[in-house]
C-alpha cells in the first residue's frame, strides 16, 4: 500500500520529500527537526523522517489549510 504521494508505507522520508508533499520549505522542516518538534534521525548530513511522523505532519498541515479556508 502507498499513500497519495506514492511513497511506500514504512519507508523513511527525506526533508525534500516531506517538503514537496506538505508544501512547506525544506528549511522549515529542518528547523522543526532541530527543535525536536518533528521526529527524525540524522544520518550523516541528511534526515530520515519516519513514515508515521511524515503522515502525521502532512495531515496536520492539511487540517490547518482547511481551517484557514473555513
N, C-alpha and C positions, 0 to 999 in steps of 0.2 A: 504494500500500500504506500502511496506517496501523497504529499499534501498538494495544495493548489499551485505551489511553486516548483513542482516536480522535483522536490528534494526528498531523497529517501528517508523514511522514518528511521530514527535512531542514529542517523549519520550526523556527526558534529557540523555545525555551521561556521563559516568564516565571517569576519566582520563585513566583507564585501557582499556576501550572500544575504546576510541579515539586513544590511543597508538597503539593498535593492528590493527586498521583499517587504520591508517596513516603511520605506520612503523617508528614512532619516539618514543623516550623513554618517560615514564611517568614523569620523572624528567624535561625533556624539556617542556612538556605540562604544568606541574605545574609552571615552570618558566614563560612561556608565560601568564598564568592566573594571576600570582602575579604581573607581569609587566603591566597588562591591555591590552596586545597585542592579547589576546584570551578572549572572553567574557564568563563569567560563574558566578555561585553563589556558595559561600562556605556555606555548610550546615554541621555544626559540623567540623569534620576534613576531609570531602570529598567535592569534587567539583561536581556541576551539570552543565553541558555544554549544552546549548540549541541545539536542533537538527539542526536548521538552521545554527548555528555557527559551529557545528561539520562538517556538509556537506560542508560548505564554506572552512573550513580548509583542508579537505580531497581533495577537487577539486583543491585547490591552490597547495597542495603538489604534486598531480598527474601532474599538469601543469609544475611544476619545474622539475619533473623527465623526462617528455617528452622533455623539453627544453635542459636538460643535455645530452640527447641521440640523439639530432638532429645534 
